[in-house]
């Protein structure tokens, strides 16, 4: 009989340690979170931490008492109970059985008949999420996949959450000062928190100002999904103000590959084909009047269709890159879905990945 090992080495998705001991350690950790949440809630409710309306003489202090009792103990209880439920549900089950249980919902969803079942191809992504927004002039408005938007959302969430914690600490310190007590440790903690909070707000406001100053980019297309050998009308609408040194619209194909290197999962992205559709230089945009223009994009004959699997993907996209005079450059991505050609490919057509480079 082998003794249980408390520590193990990670090998890919598996570990050499005992699964029972690992689950037991997780259960102890989550139980400690639950106990800590219960203790903090009891201290806040009974007023043992020194925050109360009678001592401070402020009628609204009880509101902060209940707010704090919901923030700290509530988070501990939520994390602890959720972790214990997950441990109990997975106790004694193998990794394969847990993975099968988690993927059951996806399996049932994949068995449902899609709306475009007649045109569904294995490995080709559907375009339901790309055709659910009608355009103002053309048929569909393409969604945007701009990393700038996610950066702005992340900075905003960080600034709000950090300053909410800072406000709770500041209110506690203010109540202590009004009661004639000075908590030097709390004041020492508030100073760096205040610096980080102010910096977060400044960075968020700066990013928001840059995003609104540059303006929004909207792209509409006449049909979707696309087919090789066909041409499509595209409407580009760019708002903002001032002069753009350049504004370019390109059609690109990006190939991604995910692989495991040791215990890390890496993803490589390569632009295997790019075609410059049109470029504008020294473009003057009037505030309140957006720049609109129609262009035509053509999917080459014999082009590789869109493809998506667990480890590889081929994605078509339209990229709008701009360089304003007074603001940083921006890049905004609009995804496309290209279906396989209805008939056989031309014998003389080269694979798209073999063309490489930029075609103008």
GIWO-V164211 format. One record per backbone hydrogen bond with DSSP energy under -0.5 kcal/mol. CO is the residue of the C=O (numbers start at 1). NH is the residue of the N-H. If there is no record, write none. Layout:
co=CO nh=NH
co=CO nh=NH
This chain:
co=4 nh=6
co=5 nh=18
co=9 nh=16
co=11 nh=14
co=14 nh=11
co=18 nh=22
co=19 nh=23
co=20 nh=24
co=21 nh=25
co=22 nh=26
co=23 nh=27
co=24 nh=28
co=25 nh=29
co=26 nh=30
co=27 nh=31
co=28 nh=32
co=29 nh=33
co=30 nh=34
co=31 nh=35
co=32 nh=36
co=33 nh=37
co=34 nh=38
co=35 nh=39
co=36 nh=40
co=37 nh=41
co=38 nh=42
co=39 nh=43
co=40 nh=44
co=41 nh=45
co=42 nh=46
co=43 nh=47
co=43 nh=48
co=43 nh=49
co=47 nh=50
co=50 nh=52
co=52 nh=56
co=53 nh=57
co=58 nh=61
co=59 nh=62
co=60 nh=64
co=61 nh=65
co=62 nh=66
co=63 nh=67
co=64 nh=68
co=65 nh=69
co=66 nh=70
co=67 nh=71
co=68 nh=72
co=68 nh=73
co=71 nh=75
co=72 nh=76
co=73 nh=77
co=74 nh=78
co=75 nh=79
co=76 nh=80
co=77 nh=81
co=78 nh=82
co=79 nh=83
co=80 nh=84
co=81 nh=85
co=82 nh=86
co=83 nh=87
co=84 nh=88
co=85 nh=89
co=86 nh=90
co=87 nh=91
co=88 nh=91
co=90 nh=93
co=94 nh=98
co=95 nh=99
co=96 nh=100
co=97 nh=101
co=98 nh=102
co=99 nh=103
co=101 nh=104
co=103 nh=107
co=104 nh=108
co=105 nh=109
co=106 nh=110
co=107 nh=111
co=108 nh=112
co=109 nh=112
co=112 nh=114
co=114 nh=117
co=116 nh=119
co=117 nh=120
co=121 nh=124
co=123 nh=125
co=123 nh=308
co=127 nh=130
co=127 nh=131
co=128 nh=131
co=133 nh=141
co=139 nh=135
co=140 nh=142
co=140 nh=221
co=145 nh=147
co=146 nh=149
co=146 nh=150
co=147 nh=151
co=148 nh=152
co=149 nh=153
co=150 nh=154
co=151 nh=155
co=152 nh=156
co=153 nh=157
co=154 nh=158
co=155 nh=159
co=156 nh=160
co=157 nh=161
co=158 nh=162
co=159 nh=163
co=160 nh=164
co=161 nh=165
co=162 nh=166
co=163 nh=167
co=164 nh=168
co=165 nh=169
co=166 nh=170
co=167 nh=171
co=168 nh=172
co=169 nh=173
co=170 nh=174
co=171 nh=175
co=172 nh=176
co=173 nh=177
co=174 nh=178
co=175 nh=179
co=176 nh=181
co=177 nh=180
co=181 nh=183
co=182 nh=184
co=183 nh=187
co=184 nh=188
co=185 nh=189
co=186 nh=190
co=187 nh=191
co=188 nh=192
co=189 nh=193
co=190 nh=194
co=191 nh=195
co=192 nh=196
co=193 nh=197
co=194 nh=198
co=195 nh=199
co=196 nh=200
co=197 nh=201
co=198 nh=202
co=199 nh=203
co=200 nh=204
co=201 nh=205
co=202 nh=206
co=203 nh=207
co=204 nh=208
co=205 nh=209
co=206 nh=210
co=207 nh=211
co=208 nh=212
co=209 nh=213
co=210 nh=214
co=211 nh=215
co=213 nh=241
co=216 nh=239
co=218 nh=237
co=219 nh=142
co=220 nh=235
co=221 nh=140
co=226 nh=339
co=227 nh=230
co=230 nh=299
co=232 nh=297
co=233 nh=222
co=234 nh=236
co=234 nh=295
co=235 nh=220
co=235 nh=237
co=236 nh=293
co=237 nh=218
co=238 nh=291
co=242 nh=285
co=243 nh=245
co=243 nh=325
co=244 nh=283
co=245 nh=282
co=246 nh=323
co=247 nh=280
co=248 nh=321
co=249 nh=277
co=249 nh=278
co=250 nh=252
co=250 nh=319
co=251 nh=275
co=252 nh=317
co=253 nh=272
co=253 nh=273
co=254 nh=315
co=255 nh=270
co=256 nh=313
co=257 nh=268
co=259 nh=261
co=259 nh=266
co=260 nh=262
co=261 nh=263
co=261 nh=264
co=264 nh=261
co=264 nh=266
co=266 nh=259
co=268 nh=257
co=270 nh=255
co=270 nh=272
co=272 nh=356
co=273 nh=253
co=274 nh=359
co=275 nh=251
co=275 nh=277
co=278 nh=249
co=280 nh=247
co=282 nh=284
co=283 nh=244
co=283 nh=285
co=285 nh=242
co=286 nh=289
co=290 nh=292
co=291 nh=238
co=293 nh=236
co=295 nh=234
co=297 nh=232
co=298 nh=300
co=299 nh=229
co=300 nh=303
co=307 nh=314
co=311 nh=258
co=312 nh=309
co=313 nh=256
co=314 nh=307
co=315 nh=254
co=316 nh=336
co=317 nh=252
co=318 nh=334
co=319 nh=250
co=319 nh=321
co=320 nh=332
co=321 nh=248
co=322 nh=330
co=323 nh=245
co=323 nh=246
co=330 nh=322
co=332 nh=320
co=333 nh=145
co=334 nh=318
co=336 nh=316
co=337 nh=226
co=337 nh=339
co=338 nh=306
co=339 nh=228
co=346 nh=349
co=351 nh=354
co=351 nh=355
co=352 nh=355
co=352 nh=356
co=357 nh=274
co=358 nh=360
co=359 nh=276
